[in-house]
Amino acid sequence: MYQNGEVFLSLTRDEVDHIYENKGKPVALGIRTLKVLHEDVSKAVLHHWSNVEVWDAIEEHLESHKSK
């Protein structure tokens, strides 16, 4: 989940336990999990870059009006 410029990961207790038990090792993701992860990351990227583009446009607008 993307919120206020940060990406959050939500895991069940079982998932956390599995990751903890395999600390430092690669942990397999099921193909269904990969689909959800891809969708979540895509949404986060789009949200982040839409915010960046808005702020870039505002900065550009302000800079163009400073010199006048």
C-alpha positions in Angstrom: 0.0 0.0 0.0 1.3 3.5 -0.8 0.4 6.2 1.6 1.9 9.7 2.2 5.0 8.9 0.2 5.7 5.6 1.8 5.2 2.0 0.8 3.7 -0.4 3.4 3.8 -4.2 3.4 1.0 -6.1 5.0 1.7 -9.7 6.0 -0.2 -12.3 7.9 1.3 -13.7 11.1 2.0 -17.0 9.3 3.8 -15.1 6.5 5.9 -13.1 9.0 6.8 -16.3 10.9 7.8 -18.0 7.6 10.0 -15.0 6.6 11.5 -14.9 10.1 12.3 -18.6 10.1 14.1 -18.1 6.7 15.8 -14.9 7.6 18.6 -14.1 5.2 17.3 -16.6 2.6 15.1 -16.0 -0.4 11.4 -16.8 0.3 9.2 -18.1 -2.4 6.1 -16.2 -3.4 3.1 -18.0 -4.9 2.1 -17.0 -8.4 -1.1 -15.5 -7.0 0.9 -13.4 -4.5 3.0 -12.2 -7.4 0.0 -10.9 -9.3 -1.3 -9.0 -6.2 2.2 -7.7 -5.5 2.6 -6.5 -9.1 -0.7 -4.7 -9.0 0.1 -3.0 -5.6 3.6 -1.9 -6.8 2.1 -0.6 -10.1 -0.5 1.4 -8.2 2.2 2.8 -5.8 4.5 3.8 -8.7 1.6 5.5 -10.5 0.5 7.3 -7.4 4.1 8.4 -6.5 5.0 9.6 -10.0 1.7 11.5 -10.5 2.5 13.4 -7.3 6.0 14.0 -8.4 4.8 15.3 -11.8 2.3 17.6 -10.1 5.0 19.1 -7.8 7.4 19.4 -10.7 4.8 21.3 -12.7 4.1 23.6 -9.8 7.8 24.3 -9.3 8.2 24.9 -13.0 5.3 27.3 -13.0 6.6 29.2 -9.9 10.1 29.5 -11.4 8.7 30.8 -14.7 6.8 33.5 -12.8 9.8 34.5 -10.6 11.7 35.8 -13.5 8.9 38.1 -14.6 
